[in-house]
């Protein structure tokens, strides 16, 4: 009996240590997040006003906002997500429904996973060589969105494949047993059945690219003026924040904080909206 | 391994009492099936009488579902699965495409006489419908679930489609329960209703044969009874082949019953005789619960 209690005591000590360690790391992680959120909020909220959304970036010491950067970011992300969702969903569908078990399928999946963790600055350099120095010949919004798309594609591909593989085989068989072709079943039944998952794939991709700065420095460059031209350099929130945060001017720094808050808030808002849609659909 | 080998060389006593040949709508003859290199059906014969219910029984893994899945060639979804033999639907050989004939010749020699027949899979599956073990409603409205298959073959809409949908739901005895919520999702129905929805979906394209793979195994007793009533109503209009684990269900529903064992059709005959006076000891042991 005494041996049992000794063992029980040892177990309870180990258990306490383990639970404490888990709790501590959770507190550290969440604490860091809370600190980031707090400093964003306190330093950024002062810069949020009407001018922020109606005026483009100012010269130091004069009135202005981030309209050019906000517009640029919306264009860059929207275009990138169109590329990424089309390519990623189709690639993920191919992996899940057609070639996933072939040698080519395994190779594609492996390369996709490598791309998933590729440094974003490398992607920027690649697009710089491809589109900035060669095809287009100068910095452009198009190059920026292509760089962002390359970052988002592997996430969308991976998530799409995972989600489609979760759909029951019986559903596909039922469609084909009615005489439909495989492609028809995928489009009309499997995609529809996985709709909320595909939305999640898009959201994850968007969350990845929304704050990316490094690939944009080589591609869309940034633009101090308002522009919506796809073949010209375009401003974006991350590059503007990068420029303003490093500057010596207090008003620019304030704008940088406001921009950072904007990015965080929009990612949060889109995630919440996505979850609401998913929840609304499933209930 | 040694067990399997000894069983493979054992010659199986067989007793097949087929319905009159003129009444057959579908017939499997000497059918082998392979999952990759593993053979799971061995020279199976299955005569299916027109507009009657044929039940397939046997212990788990005996090949009932595999046999069913060859009849509409749904197994072809998976690479590596192969059927060799004859499956004759209204005089047309379902398996007689180029590769099928080559496999048949490789097995039976050059004397095989088969008319090549490039069976279009969509046509085959329109003529031979299938309902699965678990209900498989599509993620769309009840109405669209039924219309989905019809739209594959006919350009129909409006009142004409409404009529087809209603008729299919009535034949599956589901109409009264869903007529007020046709626009609601098929996923919102109960399990039993979903399964009858799947029956209705199959019936909507007017198949000659409907294959059911243990359709009641996921249903409660009341839903099962309703499904059985539905199937009984269909006798005389459509041919049904049903795989079931439930011997009573086979006895209640079917006009013909086949007993499968280790990938072979051991005994086949009229249901009444099959259960009251099985010809073979192995069948007798199974239907009296002595093994299984």
Interface residues (C-beta under 8 A of the other chain):
Chain A: X168 X170 X171 X172 X173 X174 X175 X176 X177 X178 X179 X180 X181 X182 X184 X188 X189 X192 X193 X195
Chain B: X72 X74 X77 X121 X122 X123 X124 X125 X126 X129 X130 X132 X133 X134 X136 X138 X139 X140 X148 X149 X152 X153 X198 X201 X202 X205
